[in-house]
């Protein structure tokens, strides 16, 4: 398949690639193009801004979570019917899981055959930018570093120096972004504040990013570069699975309903999870634990993903009717990270659902990284001995920290709570890497 595409990368975090990638998406959409947004890695927050910029779901490309073989198919699935795809990288171009470049931006760029544009923070350098860019271009010749966008350029003279040095390198300058205030999005303890929490402010921020990129980058040159990407020898991923024989219609004759938590407190989720649940025979209905006092009608299972319940603990606690209903729910429940906290007896002293007899508190310790986990108990999702690759990202802790036996173990650590109709842990899974999870959950609905 031929999909015009490019990857926006950087030498390191903090160089401005989120601003450039999101702004480019918005600028291209403003020109009438259908833009497919993608993010390398397990990040949930940047794709929310990408979705605002493009009007399409932001999708992740992560070889660790889904396996190398699914990256190109997942990319083509997300880019279906798009005119162009923009992929935002993660960390530095060659930074991956562990000491190698597995799951790095460079790795994903190779897997989808996409040219790379390097966003370089030029604020404290001049001619040296050429040495930096040449080093990145020659480090791995399998990666096609085809252009540079200079960020935080201080003056016309500064631009002239940088351009002259890069002209000697033969690498095209596709944008020069001046130092500006009021464009970056605000952050807190786990990174950017999600777009769903900022509402109109997030929309305005994306518009500012789009205007900045449109006014300082060569959009025609970037589109031409994207169109130079070769055909991709892969077929689009599909969530379509034959429904399990165990999946039966509800008493009313409709499909079984899976209630998925959303709203400002629960913003972490991959688009493919909902698609897999629908393909497994379920009707997906969203609910907001901050506002809704009841679960969706005829809910047969509940999925509570990640997010920031610690920022909304008082509001979640105040919704006592929903907390009581979740505590009393006798169907399958799946909870990841924030969902685990919501099921706890209390969070930072605020009463939660009490479905699990644990307390949860904020800590000063960041738990972050990929996990190669083994399921140690049977649950609504897992079978003992199965291996799962996931991601952990939080600053909270629970007491007790896990059940006996726990749901998962990795590197000697134990995590999670497993019951025949419950799976709750800190581990974030990308269900496209384990599509049987959706079928198991839907099949467990009574």
Secondary structure, DSSP 8 states (H G I E B T S, - for coil): ----EEEEEESSTTSSHHHHHHHHHHHHHHTT--EEEEEESS-SHHHHHHHHHHSS--EEE-HHHH-HHHHHHHHHHHTTT-SEEEEE--SSTT--STTS-TTSHHHHHHHTT-EEEEEEE-TT-STHHHHHHHHHHHH-TTS-EEEEEEEEE-SHHHHHHHHHHHHHHT-EEEEEEE--SS-S--EETTEE--HHHHTHHHHHHHHHHHHHHHHHB-HHHHHHHHHTS---------------TT----TTSS--EEEEEESTT--B--HHHHHHHHHTT-EEEEEETTT-SS--TTEEEEEE-BS-GGGGHHHHHH-HHHHHHHHH--SEEEEETHHHHHHSSEETTEE---SSS-EEEEEEEEEEEEEEEEE-S--SS--TT-EEEEEEEEEEEEES-B-SS-SEEETTEEEBEEETTEEEES-B--GGGSTHHHHHHHHT--
